[in-house]
Amino acid sequence: MRFRRPLTATAALLAAASLALAGCSSTGGDDAAATPSGPATSGATDEFPITIESALGTATIKSAPERVVTWGWGSTEAAIAVGVYPVAVAEQRWTAGEGNLVPWVEEAYDKAGVEHPAVLTDEAGGATVPYEEIIAAAPDLILAPYSGLTQEQFDLLSDIAPVVAFQDGPWTTTWDDVIRTSAKALGRSAAGDAVLDDISAFLADQKAAHPEFDGVTFAGIWDGDGSVSVYTPADPRVAILTELGLQIAPSVSDLDTSNGGFYYDLSYEKLDQLTADFVIVYGNTDAEVEASLAKPALQAIPAVAAGRVVKVVGPVTVSSVSPPTALTFQWEGGLPTLIAGIATTLAG
């Protein structure tokens, strides 16, 4: 359990949230009523109340949620996959642009004929929380199992509605636990198990189709300025590939300075120590990635020098596998394309 922030700082923020809540209760009724709602209760099969413990505190969900807000990554898709369409979701500004939805979420709402959700402002990649916007959505549950919530933010949000946060550390919840935890919070554990069974079958099929993956080591990186970000085994974007028989290179853990984080920065001077059979390089554009790979510093990575590189390029494509969600495992531009790229690289 993480320690709370000093009471004085928390109290000040609580007061601000309370004022915002009071304002919404007196003037924001129309806004809340206009927020889209989905069929949140029709498929609940679990018995309520439901209690979920997290690293930041306890969420007690007294009845089947009717107005769900999601924050962070993956919980929107997990909710949709079990038949619940959130009324407000975190903005994925880097992926789809300000105020837009990622394509697989937009497609899911359109296919179901459900009004699009409110999009919560997220200018800082989850570092700040738009409390007033969340209050306006009038949630009865806030799902944030894969997020960067602080204790302070969790406490404030818990004054609005029960909050389901991460079990261990921020941004490290495994893809299957995002689905499992979200389904449990929604009272749809059986539906969550069915989703997981479908994904497991897909992964098993892919593993069987690629026996050449067995025991092959890899590292996932993003080039920066004077260093590269290396994704640790705690990051689901690389951990998911071990389901296919691949192994995260031992050098990734040997060089890890993150103290349990999902990535660490490795200086250019140490890149020759990042040994792996191949490297996955993530980036904004193909030109950007090619420019990075051409740097003498990155050529010090043995796999890069040997041309054993798989590129994952573009905000939407990167997001679809970073990590994959309940709606992107079989999304054609996501994991299937990455798997095909790995196979091509290893065959070369």
Secondary structure, DSSP 8 states (H G I E B T S, - for coil): ------HHHHHHHHHHHHHHHHHHHHH-HHHHHHS-----STT--S-S-EEEE-SS-EEEE-S--SSEEE-SSSHHHHHHHTT---SEEE--HHHH-TT---HHHHHHHHHHT----EEE--TTTTSS--HHHHHHT--SEEE-SSS---HHHHHHHHTTS-EE--SSSTT---HHHHHHHHHHHTT-HHHHHHHHHHHHHHHHHHHHH-GGGTT-EEEEEEE-SSEEEEE-TTSHHHHGGGGGT-EE-HHHHHT--SSS-SEEEEEGGGGGG---SEEEEEES-HHHHHHHHTSTTGGGSHHHHTT-EEEEESHHHHHHTSS--TTTTT-TTSHHHHHHHHHHHHH-
